[in-house]
């Protein structure tokens, strides 16, 4: 069995696409209309994707407090400097649970925690 994607219902497709493409660094794989007022976009180039769904009829969003998406980075210092240059605040961290792993969190435009991880 293969893990295909994680689905995120978003408030604003353009804002979310900008975040996941330009801040996280995921390429747009495909984007399409899925009916009146519903748009879907898939991001990522490997087997596992991030799916964004924007449905104009959904007005309330609950991201949950115990969910995050983790992405590998070469250097957390470089990523923090990049995020600061874009005006994005660190939500929590950096943390180092062992000598080989360091990570921190930011929030996406919908309040979902995004984790950037450096592994030695």
Biopython code that builds the backbone (N, CA, C, O; Angstrom):
import numpy as np
from Bio.PDB.StructureBuilder import StructureBuilder

atoms = [
    (1, "UNK", "N", (0.850, -1.170, 0.000)),
    (1, "UNK", "CA", (0.000, 0.000, 0.000)),
    (1, "UNK", "C", (0.896, 1.233, 0.000)),
    (1, "UNK", "O", (1.919, 1.261, 0.684)),
    (2, "UNK", "N", (0.515, 2.244, -0.760)),
    (2, "UNK", "CA", (1.273, 3.479, -0.844)),
    (2, "UNK", "C", (0.444, 4.637, -0.294)),
    (2, "UNK", "O", (-0.760, 4.718, -0.537)),
    (3, "UNK", "N", (1.095, 5.529, 0.444)),
    (3, "UNK", "CA", (0.460, 6.750, 0.942)),
    (3, "UNK", "C", (0.457, 7.760, -0.195)),
    (3, "UNK", "O", (1.519, 8.098, -0.716)),
    (4, "UNK", "N", (-0.717, 8.249, -0.591)),
    (4, "UNK", "CA", (-0.830, 9.095, -1.770)),
    (4, "UNK", "C", (-0.806, 10.590, -1.473)),
    (4, "UNK", "O", (-0.024, 11.325, -2.077)),
    (5, "UNK", "N", (-1.656, 11.053, -0.544)),
    (5, "UNK", "CA", (-1.703, 12.486, -0.272)),
    (5, "UNK", "C", (-2.344, 12.774, 1.066)),
    (5, "UNK", "O", (-2.997, 11.929, 1.677)),
    (6, "UNK", "N", (-2.128, 14.010, 1.494)),
    (6, "UNK", "CA", (-2.806, 14.581, 2.653)),
    (6, "UNK", "C", (-3.687, 15.697, 2.124)),
    (6, "UNK", "O", (-3.224, 16.551, 1.369)),
    (7, "UNK", "N", (-4.953, 15.694, 2.514)),
    (7, "UNK", "CA", (-5.905, 16.688, 2.042)),
    (7, "UNK", "C", (-6.074, 17.787, 3.083)),
    (7, "UNK", "O", (-6.256, 17.518, 4.270)),
    (8, "UNK", "N", (-6.011, 19.024, 2.614)),
    (8, "UNK", "CA", (-6.214, 20.185, 3.477)),
    (8, "UNK", "C", (-7.312, 21.031, 2.864)),
    (8, "UNK", "O", (-7.199, 21.452, 1.713)),
    (9, "UNK", "N", (-8.370, 21.286, 3.614)),
    (9, "UNK", "CA", (-9.405, 22.203, 3.168)),
    (9, "UNK", "C", (-8.922, 23.604, 3.504)),
    (9, "UNK", "O", (-8.584, 23.895, 4.652)),
    (10, "UNK", "N", (-8.892, 24.475, 2.494)),
    (10, "UNK", "CA", (-8.317, 25.805, 2.671)),
    (10, "UNK", "C", (-9.351, 26.900, 2.493)),
    (10, "UNK", "O", (-10.360, 26.714, 1.812)),
    (11, "UNK", "N", (-9.092, 28.043, 3.112)),
    (11, "UNK", "CA", (-9.985, 29.189, 3.029)),
    (11, "UNK", "C", (-9.828, 29.917, 1.703)),
    (11, "UNK", "O", (-10.812, 30.372, 1.121)),
    (12, "UNK", "N", (-8.588, 30.028, 1.223)),
    (12, "UNK", "CA", (-8.273, 30.815, 0.036)),
    (12, "UNK", "C", (-7.246, 30.043, -0.789)),
    (12, "UNK", "O", (-6.110, 29.856, -0.352)),
    (13, "UNK", "N", (-7.641, 29.597, -1.974)),
    (13, "UNK", "CA", (-6.754, 28.768, -2.785)),
    (13, "UNK", "C", (-5.490, 29.521, -3.194)),
    (13, "UNK", "O", (-4.394, 28.968, -3.109)),
    (14, "UNK", "N", (-5.622, 30.762, -3.632)),
    (14, "UNK", "CA", (-4.439, 31.504, -4.093)),
    (14, "UNK", "C", (-3.441, 31.711, -2.962)),
    (14, "UNK", "O", (-2.240, 31.522, -3.156)),
    (15, "UNK", "N", (-3.916, 32.090, -1.798)),
    (15, "UNK", "CA", (-3.034, 32.298, -0.646)),
    (15, "UNK", "C", (-2.348, 30.994, -0.249)),
    (15, "UNK", "O", (-1.156, 30.984, 0.058)),
    (16, "UNK", "N", (-3.096, 29.899, -0.256)),
    (16, "UNK", "CA", (-2.538, 28.598, 0.118)),
    (16, "UNK", "C", (-1.554, 28.101, -0.933)),
    (16, "UNK", "O", (-0.506, 27.559, -0.582)),
    (17, "UNK", "N", (-1.869, 28.273, -2.217)),
    (17, "UNK", "CA", (-0.928, 27.882, -3.271)),
    (17, "UNK", "C", (0.369, 28.681, -3.162)),
    (17, "UNK", "O", (1.461, 28.126, -3.288)),
    (18, "UNK", "N", (0.242, 29.976, -2.928)),
    (18, "UNK", "CA", (1.429, 30.811, -2.761)),
    (18, "UNK", "C", (2.290, 30.282, -1.609)),
    (18, "UNK", "O", (3.508, 30.173, -1.751)),
    (19, "UNK", "N", (1.680, 29.959, -0.494)),
    (19, "UNK", "CA", (2.405, 29.456, 0.671)),
    (19, "UNK", "C", (3.105, 28.135, 0.362)),
    (19, "UNK", "O", (4.309, 28.003, 0.584)),
    (20, "UNK", "N", (2.365, 27.167, -0.145)),
    (20, "UNK", "CA", (2.951, 25.842, -0.355)),
    (20, "UNK", "C", (3.968, 25.819, -1.505)),
    (20, "UNK", "O", (4.897, 25.011, -1.491)),
    (21, "UNK", "N", (3.798, 26.693, -2.491)),
    (21, "UNK", "CA", (4.773, 26.750, -3.580)),
    (21, "UNK", "C", (5.992, 27.586, -3.202)),
    (21, "UNK", "O", (7.123, 27.138, -3.387)),
    (22, "UNK", "N", (5.784, 28.786, -2.679)),
    (22, "UNK", "CA", (6.874, 29.730, -2.481)),
    (22, "UNK", "C", (7.510, 29.687, -1.102)),
    (22, "UNK", "O", (8.659, 30.101, -0.950)),
    (23, "UNK", "N", (6.808, 29.204, -0.103)),
    (23, "UNK", "CA", (7.370, 29.124, 1.249)),
    (23, "UNK", "C", (7.847, 27.706, 1.537)),
    (23, "UNK", "O", (8.984, 27.514, 1.967)),
    (24, "UNK", "N", (6.997, 26.716, 1.306)),
    (24, "UNK", "CA", (7.380, 25.318, 1.550)),
    (24, "UNK", "C", (8.278, 24.808, 0.419)),
    (24, "UNK", "O", (9.226, 24.064, 0.668)),
    (25, "UNK", "N", (7.982, 25.205, -0.813)),
    (25, "UNK", "CA", (8.801, 24.785, -1.947)),
    (25, "UNK", "C", (8.252, 23.625, -2.741)),
    (25, "UNK", "O", (9.001, 22.949, -3.445)),
    (26, "UNK", "N", (6.945, 23.378, -2.644)),
    (26, "UNK", "CA", (6.331, 22.286, -3.401)),
    (26, "UNK", "C", (5.882, 22.781, -4.773)),
    (26, "UNK", "O", (5.234, 23.824, -4.864)),
    (27, "UNK", "N", (6.209, 22.064, -5.830)),
    (27, "UNK", "CA", (5.719, 22.461, -7.152)),
    (27, "UNK", "C", (4.251, 22.068, -7.325)),
    (27, "UNK", "O", (3.781, 21.075, -6.770)),
    (28, "UNK", "N", (3.545, 22.880, -8.116)),
    (28, "UNK", "CA", (2.160, 22.557, -8.448)),
    (28, "UNK", "C", (2.168, 21.383, -9.411)),
    (28, "UNK", "O", (2.814, 21.428, -10.458)),
    (29, "UNK", "N", (1.445, 20.332, -9.050)),
    (29, "UNK", "CA", (1.358, 19.135, -9.885)),
    (29, "UNK", "C", (0.171, 19.246, -10.843)),
    (29, "UNK", "O", (0.298, 19.007, -12.044)),
    (30, "UNK", "N", (-0.982, 19.613, -10.288)),
    (30, "UNK", "CA", (-2.172, 19.840, -11.123)),
    (30, "UNK", "C", (-3.199, 20.624, -10.323)),
    (30, "UNK", "O", (-3.208, 20.601, -9.093)),
    (31, "UNK", "N", (-4.068, 21.320, -11.058)),
    (31, "UNK", "CA", (-5.108, 22.164, -10.452)),
    (31, "UNK", "C", (-6.327, 22.091, -11.347)),
    (31, "UNK", "O", (-6.212, 22.168, -12.570)),
    (32, "UNK", "N", (-7.512, 21.941, -10.732)),
    (32, "UNK", "CA", (-8.715, 21.806, -11.554)),
    (32, "UNK", "C", (-9.970, 22.149, -10.761)),
    (32, "UNK", "O", (-9.974, 22.152, -9.530)),
    (33, "UNK", "N", (-11.031, 22.437, -11.503)),
    (33, "UNK", "CA", (-12.343, 22.665, -10.918)),
    (33, "UNK", "C", (-12.978, 21.303, -10.655)),
    (33, "UNK", "O", (-12.871, 20.388, -11.472)),
    (34, "UNK", "N", (-13.642, 21.181, -9.504)),
    (34, "UNK", "CA", (-14.306, 19.930, -9.154)),
    (34, "UNK", "C", (-15.804, 20.158, -8.962)),
    (34, "UNK", "O", (-16.450, 19.482, -8.161)),
    (35, "UNK", "N", (-16.335, 21.104, -9.695)),
    (35, "UNK", "CA", (-17.751, 21.427, -9.593)),
    (35, "UNK", "C", (-17.922, 22.884, -9.225)),
    (35, "UNK", "O", (-16.936, 23.587, -9.003)),
    (36, "UNK", "N", (-19.157, 23.349, -9.156)),
    (36, "UNK", "CA", (-19.419, 24.755, -8.839)),
    (36, "UNK", "C", (-18.843, 25.143, -7.472)),
    (36, "UNK", "O", (-19.191, 24.554, -6.449)),
    (37, "UNK", "N", (-17.957, 26.145, -7.476)),
    (37, "UNK", "CA", (-17.401, 26.655, -6.226)),
    (37, "UNK", "C", (-16.374, 25.767, -5.558)),
    (37, "UNK", "O", (-15.990, 26.023, -4.417)),
    (38, "UNK", "N", (-15.914, 24.718, -6.249)),
    (38, "UNK", "CA", (-14.935, 23.800, -5.649)),
    (38, "UNK", "C", (-13.722, 23.709, -6.572)),
    (38, "UNK", "O", (-13.845, 23.443, -7.768)),
    (39, "UNK", "N", (-12.545, 23.938, -5.983)),
    (39, "UNK", "CA", (-11.305, 23.827, -6.729)),
    (39, "UNK", "C", (-10.335, 22.944, -5.951)),
    (39, "UNK", "O", (-10.277, 22.988, -4.723)),
    (40, "UNK", "N", (-9.577, 22.143, -6.695)),
    (40, "UNK", "CA", (-8.616, 21.214, -6.088)),
    (40, "UNK", "C", (-7.252, 21.439, -6.729)),
    (40, "UNK", "O", (-7.143, 21.662, -7.935)),
    (41, "UNK", "N", (-6.213, 21.375, -5.896)),
    (41, "UNK", "CA", (-4.840, 21.460, -6.390)),
    (41, "UNK", "C", (-4.009, 20.399, -5.692)),
    (41, "UNK", "O", (-4.164, 20.162, -4.494)),
    (42, "UNK", "N", (-3.125, 19.763, -6.448)),
    (42, "UNK", "CA", (-2.164, 18.818, -5.889)),
    (42, "UNK", "C", (-0.777, 19.415, -6.039)),
    (42, "UNK", "O", (-0.428, 19.940, -7.096)),
    (43, "UNK", "N", (0.011, 19.333, -4.976)),
    (43, "UNK", "CA", (1.372, 19.843, -4.984)),
    (43, "UNK", "C", (2.341, 18.746, -4.610)),
    (43, "UNK", "O", (2.016, 17.863, -3.816)),
    (44, "UNK", "N", (3.531, 18.799, -5.180)),
    (44, "UNK", "CA", (4.573, 17.817, -4.901)),
    (44, "UNK", "C", (4.975, 17.100, -6.159)),
    (44, "UNK", "O", (4.206, 17.014, -7.117)),
    (45, "UNK", "N", (6.211, 16.576, -6.152)),
    (45, "UNK", "CA", (6.693, 15.896, -7.353)),
    (45, "UNK", "C", (6.989, 14.428, -7.115)),
    (45, "UNK", "O", (7.227, 13.690, -8.071)),
    (46, "UNK", "N", (6.980, 13.987, -5.877)),
    (46, "UNK", "CA", (7.212, 12.586, -5.577)),
    (46, "UNK", "C", (5.873, 11.870, -5.439)),
    (46, "UNK", "O", (4.828, 12.418, -5.787)),
    (47, "UNK", "N", (5.914, 10.669, -4.938)),
    (47, "UNK", "CA", (4.702, 9.856, -4.816)),
    (47, "UNK", "C", (3.686, 10.491, -3.869)),
    (47, "UNK", "O", (2.488, 10.441, -4.146)),
    (48, "UNK", "N", (4.126, 11.087, -2.762)),
    (48, "UNK", "CA", (3.214, 11.664, -1.787)),
    (48, "UNK", "C", (2.968, 13.132, -2.101)),
    (48, "UNK", "O", (3.911, 13.898, -2.296)),
    (49, "UNK", "N", (1.705, 13.519, -2.149)),
    (49, "UNK", "CA", (1.310, 14.876, -2.506)),
    (49, "UNK", "C", (0.574, 15.559, -1.351)),
    (49, "UNK", "O", (0.136, 14.914, -0.398)),
    (50, "UNK", "N", (0.453, 16.869, -1.467)),
    (50, "UNK", "CA", (-0.424, 17.663, -0.625)),
    (50, "UNK", "C", (-1.580, 18.087, -1.527)),
    (50, "UNK", "O", (-1.368, 18.675, -2.588)),
    (51, "UNK", "N", (-2.796, 17.786, -1.098)),
    (51, "UNK", "CA", (-3.994, 18.160, -1.848)),
    (51, "UNK", "C", (-4.672, 19.312, -1.130)),
    (51, "UNK", "O", (-4.963, 19.228, 0.063)),
    (52, "UNK", "N", (-4.923, 20.385, -1.860)),
    (52, "UNK", "CA", (-5.652, 21.521, -1.322)),
    (52, "UNK", "C", (-7.040, 21.541, -1.949)),
    (52, "UNK", "O", (-7.185, 21.415, -3.165)),
    (53, "UNK", "N", (-8.050, 21.699, -1.113)),
    (53, "UNK", "CA", (-9.423, 21.814, -1.601)),
    (53, "UNK", "C", (-9.998, 23.122, -1.084)),
    (53, "UNK", "O", (-9.982, 23.393, 0.117)),
    (54, "UNK", "N", (-10.503, 23.924, -2.004)),
    (54, "UNK", "CA", (-11.185, 25.162, -1.638)),
    (54, "UNK", "C", (-12.632, 25.028, -2.090)),
    (54, "UNK", "O", (-12.922, 24.908, -3.281)),
    (55, "UNK", "N", (-13.532, 25.051, -1.116)),
    (55, "UNK", "CA", (-14.959, 24.904, -1.382)),
    (55, "UNK", "C", (-15.647, 26.152, -0.841)),
    (55, "UNK", "O", (-15.693, 26.366, 0.370)),
    (56, "UNK", "N", (-16.178, 26.967, -1.733)),
    (56, "UNK", "CA", (-16.800, 28.227, -1.335)),
    (56, "UNK", "C", (-17.935, 28.057, -0.329)),
    (56, "UNK", "O", (-18.245, 28.998, 0.401)),
    (57, "UNK", "N", (-18.561, 26.886, -0.271)),
    (57, "UNK", "CA", (-19.686, 26.681, 0.639)),
    (57, "UNK", "C", (-19.238, 26.356, 2.067)),
    (57, "UNK", "O", (-20.055, 26.389, 2.988)),
    (58, "UNK", "N", (-17.961, 26.045, 2.264)),
    (58, "UNK", "CA", (-17.458, 25.751, 3.613)),
    (58, "UNK", "C", (-16.970, 27.043, 4.241)),
    (58, "UNK", "O", (-16.057, 27.686, 3.724)),
    (59, "UNK", "N", (-17.578, 27.422, 5.352)),
    (59, "UNK", "CA", (-17.244, 28.687, 6.013)),
    (59, "UNK", "C", (-16.460, 28.485, 7.310)),
    (59, "UNK", "O", (-15.770, 29.403, 7.753)),
    (60, "UNK", "N", (-16.551, 27.312, 7.923)),
    (60, "UNK", "CA", (-15.839, 27.043, 9.178)),
    (60, "UNK", "C", (-14.742, 26.018, 8.943)),
    (60, "UNK", "O", (-14.941, 25.016, 8.255)),
    (61, "UNK", "N", (-13.579, 26.289, 9.528)),
    (61, "UNK", "CA", (-12.424, 25.414, 9.368)),
    (61, "UNK", "C", (-11.916, 25.015, 10.740)),
    (61, "UNK", "O", (-11.832, 25.843, 11.648)),
    (62, "UNK", "N", (-11.573, 23.729, 10.888)),
    (62, "UNK", "CA", (-10.988, 23.243, 12.128)),
    (62, "UNK", "C", (-9.777, 22.402, 11.762)),
    (62, "UNK", "O", (-9.916, 21.253, 11.343)),
    (63, "UNK", "N", (-8.597, 22.972, 11.919)),
    (63, "UNK", "CA", (-7.361, 22.275, 11.555)),
    (63, "UNK", "C", (-6.936, 21.252, 12.599)),
    (63, "UNK", "O", (-6.133, 20.368, 12.300)),
    (64, "UNK", "N", (-7.448, 21.353, 13.794)),
    (64, "UNK", "CA", (-6.997, 20.455, 14.849)),
    (64, "UNK", "C", (-5.705, 20.985, 15.450)),
    (64, "UNK", "O", (-5.016, 21.802, 14.839)),
    (65, "UNK", "N", (-5.383, 20.519, 16.640)),
    (65, "UNK", "CA", (-4.195, 21.031, 17.327)),
    (65, "UNK", "C", (-3.073, 20.014, 17.388)),
    (65, "UNK", "O", (-1.975, 20.341, 17.838)),
    (66, "UNK", "N", (-3.314, 18.815, 16.956)),
    (66, "UNK", "CA", (-2.307, 17.762, 17.074)),
    (66, "UNK", "C", (-1.891, 17.199, 15.721)),
    (66, "UNK", "O", (-1.475, 16.044, 15.628)),
    (67, "UNK", "N", (-2.002, 18.012, 14.674)),
    (67, "UNK", "CA", (-1.643, 17.568, 13.334)),
    (67, "UNK", "C", (-0.612, 18.536, 12.764)),
    (67, "UNK", "O", (-0.738, 19.752, 12.910)),
    (68, "UNK", "N", (0.410, 17.980, 12.112)),
    (68, "UNK", "CA", (1.379, 18.822, 11.405)),
    (68, "UNK", "C", (1.859, 18.073, 10.171)),
    (68, "UNK", "O", (1.768, 16.848, 10.092)),
    (69, "UNK", "N", (2.373, 18.837, 9.208)),
    (69, "UNK", "CA", (3.021, 18.258, 8.032)),
    (69, "UNK", "C", (4.501, 18.563, 8.155)),
    (69, "UNK", "O", (4.877, 19.708, 8.406)),
    (70, "UNK", "N", (5.350, 17.553, 7.980)),
    (70, "UNK", "CA", (6.789, 17.728, 8.121)),
    (70, "UNK", "C", (7.499, 17.695, 6.782)),
    (70, "UNK", "O", (7.202, 16.851, 5.936)),
    (71, "UNK", "N", (8.451, 18.624, 6.584)),
    (71, "UNK", "CA", (9.223, 18.722, 5.353)),
    (71, "UNK", "C", (10.706, 18.800, 5.683)),
    (71, "UNK", "O", (11.111, 19.510, 6.604)),
    (72, "UNK", "N", (11.506, 18.070, 4.931)),
    (72, "UNK", "CA", (12.955, 18.069, 5.127)),
    (72, "UNK", "C", (13.567, 19.345, 4.564)),
    (72, "UNK", "O", (13.164, 19.823, 3.504)),
    (73, "UNK", "N", (14.546, 19.891, 5.287)),
    (73, "UNK", "CA", (15.333, 21.029, 4.812)),
    (73, "UNK", "C", (16.809, 20.713, 5.004)),
    (73, "UNK", "O", (17.181, 19.920, 5.869)),
    (74, "UNK", "N", (17.632, 21.336, 4.196)),
    (74, "UNK", "CA", (19.076, 21.131, 4.301)),
    (74, "UNK", "C", (19.616, 21.785, 5.577)),
    (74, "UNK", "O", (20.477, 21.221, 6.252)),
    (75, "UNK", "N", (19.105, 22.980, 5.901)),
    (75, "UNK", "CA", (19.584, 23.728, 7.062)),
    (75, "UNK", "C", (18.420, 24.483, 7.679)),
    (75, "UNK", "O", (17.739, 25.243, 6.990)),
    (76, "UNK", "N", (18.185, 24.284, 8.967)),
    (76, "UNK", "CA", (17.095, 25.042, 9.590)),
    (76, "UNK", "C", (17.471, 26.518, 9.717)),
    (76, "UNK", "O", (16.592, 27.379, 9.682)),
    (77, "UNK", "N", (18.762, 26.824, 9.865)),
    (77, "UNK", "CA", (19.172, 28.227, 9.924)),
    (77, "UNK", "C", (18.835, 28.947, 8.618)),
    (77, "UNK", "O", (18.314, 30.062, 8.634)),
    (78, "UNK", "N", (19.137, 28.304, 7.489)),
    (78, "UNK", "CA", (18.813, 28.896, 6.187)),
    (78, "UNK", "C", (17.308, 29.068, 6.026)),
    (78, "UNK", "O", (16.853, 30.097, 5.527)),
    (79, "UNK", "N", (16.534, 28.073, 6.444)),
    (79, "UNK", "CA", (15.079, 28.149, 6.301)),
    (79, "UNK", "C", (14.510, 29.237, 7.199)),
    (79, "UNK", "O", (13.616, 29.975, 6.785)),
    (80, "UNK", "N", (15.018, 29.347, 8.428)),
    (80, "UNK", "CA", (14.546, 30.403, 9.339)),
    (80, "UNK", "C", (14.855, 31.773, 8.750)),
    (80, "UNK", "O", (13.999, 32.658, 8.778)),
    (81, "UNK", "N", (16.060, 31.967, 8.216)),
    (81, "UNK", "CA", (16.424, 33.249, 7.603)),
    (81, "UNK", "C", (15.508, 33.560, 6.418)),
    (81, "UNK", "O", (15.070, 34.698, 6.254)),
    (82, "UNK", "N", (15.219, 32.551, 5.592)),
    (82, "UNK", "CA", (14.317, 32.728, 4.454)),
    (82, "UNK", "C", (12.925, 33.146, 4.934)),
    (82, "UNK", "O", (12.339, 34.089, 4.403)),
    (83, "UNK", "N", (12.403, 32.446, 5.934)),
    (83, "UNK", "CA", (11.071, 32.750, 6.447)),
    (83, "UNK", "C", (11.015, 34.150, 7.051)),
    (83, "UNK", "O", (10.046, 34.880, 6.845)),
    (84, "UNK", "N", (12.057, 34.523, 7.797)),
    (84, "UNK", "CA", (12.102, 35.870, 8.369)),
    (84, "UNK", "C", (12.101, 36.927, 7.273)),
    (84, "UNK", "O", (11.484, 37.980, 7.434)),
    (85, "UNK", "N", (12.787, 36.660, 6.154)),
    (85, "UNK", "CA", (12.813, 37.618, 5.045)),
    (85, "UNK", "C", (11.438, 37.773, 4.402)),
    (85, "UNK", "O", (11.160, 38.786, 3.761)),
    (86, "UNK", "N", (10.579, 36.768, 4.573)),
    (86, "UNK", "CA", (9.215, 36.800, 4.040)),
    (86, "UNK", "C", (8.192, 37.274, 5.076)),
    (86, "UNK", "O", (6.997, 37.341, 4.789)),
    (87, "UNK", "N", (8.672, 37.605, 6.291)),
    (87, "UNK", "CA", (7.777, 38.071, 7.342)),
    (87, "UNK", "C", (6.986, 36.970, 8.022)),
    (87, "UNK", "O", (5.955, 37.238, 8.640)),
    (88, "UNK", "N", (7.454, 35.736, 7.916)),
    (88, "UNK", "CA", (6.756, 34.608, 8.532)),
    (88, "UNK", "C", (7.415, 34.291, 9.875)),
    (88, "UNK", "O", (8.627, 34.093, 9.955)),
    (89, "UNK", "N", (6.605, 34.247, 10.915)),
    (89, "UNK", "CA", (7.099, 34.018, 12.267)),
    (89, "UNK", "C", (7.206, 32.535, 12.577)),
    (89, "UNK", "O", (6.419, 31.723, 12.090)),
    (90, "UNK", "N", (8.187, 32.200, 13.391)),
    (90, "UNK", "CA", (8.335, 30.834, 13.887)),
    (90, "UNK", "C", (7.248, 30.608, 14.940)),
    (90, "UNK", "O", (7.111, 31.399, 15.873)),
    (91, "UNK", "N", (6.491, 29.549, 14.789)),
    (91, "UNK", "CA", (5.415, 29.231, 15.737)),
    (91, "UNK", "C", (5.991, 28.607, 17.006)),
    (91, "UNK", "O", (5.600, 28.976, 18.113)),
    (92, "UNK", "N", (6.929, 27.654, 16.846)),
    (92, "UNK", "CA", (7.608, 27.061, 18.000)),
    (92, "UNK", "C", (8.918, 26.417, 17.553)),
    (92, "UNK", "O", (9.073, 26.016, 16.400)),
    (93, "UNK", "N", (9.851, 26.330, 18.495)),
    (93, "UNK", "CA", (11.159, 25.754, 18.219)),
    (93, "UNK", "C", (12.172, 26.840, 17.956)),
    (93, "UNK", "O", (11.896, 28.025, 18.146)),
    (94, "UNK", "N", (13.332, 26.435, 17.524)),
    (94, "UNK", "CA", (13.769, 25.099, 17.127)),
    (94, "UNK", "C", (13.944, 24.147, 18.319)),
    (94, "UNK", "O", (14.217, 24.561, 19.446)),
    (95, "UNK", "N", (13.777, 22.869, 18.017)),
    (95, "UNK", "CA", (13.930, 21.787, 18.979)),
    (95, "UNK", "C", (15.000, 20.825, 18.456)),
    (95, "UNK", "O", (15.224, 20.721, 17.249)),
    (96, "UNK", "N", (15.650, 20.133, 19.376)),
    (96, "UNK", "CA", (16.639, 19.129, 18.991)),
    (96, "UNK", "C", (16.478, 17.926, 19.924)),
    (96, "UNK", "O", (17.126, 17.860, 20.968)),
    (97, "UNK", "N", (15.613, 16.971, 19.546)),
    (97, "UNK", "CA", (15.354, 15.832, 20.423)),
    (97, "UNK", "C", (16.527, 14.853, 20.511)),
    (97, "UNK", "O", (16.587, 14.028, 21.423)),
    (98, "UNK", "N", (17.460, 14.950, 19.553)),
    (98, "UNK", "CA", (18.667, 14.117, 19.582)),
    (98, "UNK", "C", (19.743, 14.838, 18.769)),
    (98, "UNK", "O", (19.443, 15.822, 18.093)),
    (99, "UNK", "N", (20.977, 14.369, 18.824)),
    (99, "UNK", "CA", (22.057, 15.090, 18.126)),
    (99, "UNK", "C", (21.936, 15.101, 16.595)),
    (99, "UNK", "O", (22.672, 15.833, 15.933)),
    (100, "UNK", "N", (21.040, 14.319, 16.031)),
    (100, "UNK", "CA", (20.941, 14.199, 14.578)),
    (100, "UNK", "C", (19.710, 14.861, 13.965)),
    (100, "UNK", "O", (19.558, 14.875, 12.744)),
    (101, "UNK", "N", (18.829, 15.410, 14.805)),
    (101, "UNK", "CA", (17.574, 15.970, 14.312)),
    (101, "UNK", "C", (17.292, 17.315, 14.966)),
    (101, "UNK", "O", (17.369, 17.466, 16.185)),
    (102, "UNK", "N", (16.959, 18.297, 14.110)),
    (102, "UNK", "CA", (16.524, 19.604, 14.593)),
    (102, "UNK", "C", (15.313, 20.026, 13.778)),
    (102, "UNK", "O", (15.241, 19.751, 12.580)),
    (103, "UNK", "N", (14.361, 20.692, 14.422)),
    (103, "UNK", "CA", (13.153, 21.099, 13.697)),
    (103, "UNK", "C", (12.491, 22.293, 14.374)),
    (103, "UNK", "O", (12.781, 22.628, 15.523)),
    (104, "UNK", "N", (11.585, 22.927, 13.614)),
    (104, "UNK", "CA", (10.761, 24.017, 14.136)),
    (104, "UNK", "C", (9.444, 24.023, 13.374)),
    (104, "UNK", "O", (9.290, 23.328, 12.370)),
    (105, "UNK", "N", (8.496, 24.820, 13.866)),
    (105, "UNK", "CA", (7.162, 24.889, 13.269)),
    (105, "UNK", "C", (6.801, 26.320, 12.887)),
    (105, "UNK", "O", (7.190, 27.280, 13.553)),
    (106, "UNK", "N", (6.043, 26.437, 11.787)),
    (106, "UNK", "CA", (5.343, 27.659, 11.414)),
    (106, "UNK", "C", (3.885, 27.265, 11.184)),
    (106, "UNK", "O", (3.540, 26.084, 11.236)),
    (107, "UNK", "N", (3.037, 28.253, 10.932)),
    (107, "UNK", "CA", (1.635, 27.969, 10.607)),
    (107, "UNK", "C", (1.360, 28.325, 9.157)),
    (107, "UNK", "O", (1.837, 29.344, 8.659)),
    (108, "UNK", "N", (0.588, 27.480, 8.478)),
    (108, "UNK", "CA", (0.180, 27.817, 7.119)),
    (108, "UNK", "C", (-0.952, 28.847, 7.194)),
    (108, "UNK", "O", (-1.396, 29.164, 8.297)),
    (109, "UNK", "N", (-1.434, 29.382, 6.072)),
    (109, "UNK", "CA", (-2.478, 30.414, 6.108)),
    (109, "UNK", "C", (-3.790, 29.969, 6.751)),
    (109, "UNK", "O", (-4.637, 30.800, 7.082)),
    (110, "UNK", "N", (-3.957, 28.660, 6.926)),
    (110, "UNK", "CA", (-5.188, 28.130, 7.513)),
    (110, "UNK", "C", (-5.018, 27.712, 8.964)),
    (110, "UNK", "O", (-5.965, 27.229, 9.584)),
    (111, "UNK", "N", (-3.813, 27.894, 9.517)),
    (111, "UNK", "CA", (-3.545, 27.548, 10.905)),
    (111, "UNK", "C", (-2.957, 26.166, 11.112)),
    (111, "UNK", "O", (-2.774, 25.745, 12.253)),
    (112, "UNK", "N", (-2.655, 25.447, 10.033)),
    (112, "UNK", "CA", (-2.063, 24.114, 10.134)),
    (112, "UNK", "C", (-0.573, 24.245, 10.444)),
    (112, "UNK", "O", (0.118, 25.064, 9.839)),
    (113, "UNK", "N", (-0.078, 23.439, 11.386)),
    (113, "UNK", "CA", (1.344, 23.465, 11.710)),
    (113, "UNK", "C", (2.167, 22.812, 10.610)),
    (113, "UNK", "O", (1.868, 21.704, 10.164)),
    (114, "UNK", "N", (3.205, 23.514, 10.182)),
    (114, "UNK", "CA", (4.150, 23.015, 9.193)),
    (114, "UNK", "C", (5.498, 22.886, 9.895)),
    (114, "UNK", "O", (5.997, 23.839, 10.494)),
    (115, "UNK", "N", (6.074, 21.698, 9.811)),
    (115, "UNK", "CA", (7.340, 21.410, 10.486)),
    (115, "UNK", "C", (8.450, 21.322, 9.443)),
    (115, "UNK", "O", (8.308, 20.647, 8.423)),
    (116, "UNK", "N", (9.562, 22.016, 9.714)),
    (116, "UNK", "CA", (10.750, 21.914, 8.872)),
    (116, "UNK", "C", (11.820, 21.187, 9.676)),
    (116, "UNK", "O", (12.154, 21.592, 10.789)),
    (117, "UNK", "N", (12.358, 20.102, 9.098)),
    (117, "UNK", "CA", (13.244, 19.193, 9.821)),
    (117, "UNK", "C", (14.585, 19.088, 9.106)),
    (117, "UNK", "O", (14.650, 18.883, 7.894)),
    (118, "UNK", "N", (15.654, 19.234, 9.886)),
    (118, "UNK", "CA", (17.008, 19.010, 9.410)),
    (118, "UNK", "C", (17.507, 17.729, 10.068)),
    (118, "UNK", "O", (17.502, 17.618, 11.294)),
    (119, "UNK", "N", (17.932, 16.776, 9.273)),
    (119, "UNK", "CA", (18.460, 15.507, 9.802)),
    (119, "UNK", "C", (19.904, 15.368, 9.354)),
    (119, "UNK", "O", (20.222, 15.530, 8.176)),
    (120, "UNK", "N", (20.782, 15.062, 10.318)),
    (120, "UNK", "CA", (22.205, 14.888, 9.999)),
    (120, "UNK", "C", (22.488, 13.446, 9.634)),
    (120, "UNK", "O", (23.630, 13.097, 9.334)),
]
sb = StructureBuilder()
sb.init_structure("model")
sb.init_model(0)
sb.init_chain("A")
sb.init_seg("    ")
for serial, (resi, resn, name, xyz) in enumerate(atoms, 1):
    if name == "N":
        sb.init_residue(resn, " ", resi, " ")
    sb.init_atom(name, np.array(xyz, "f"), 0.0, 1.0, " ", f" {name:<3s}", serial, name[0])
structure = sb.get_structure()
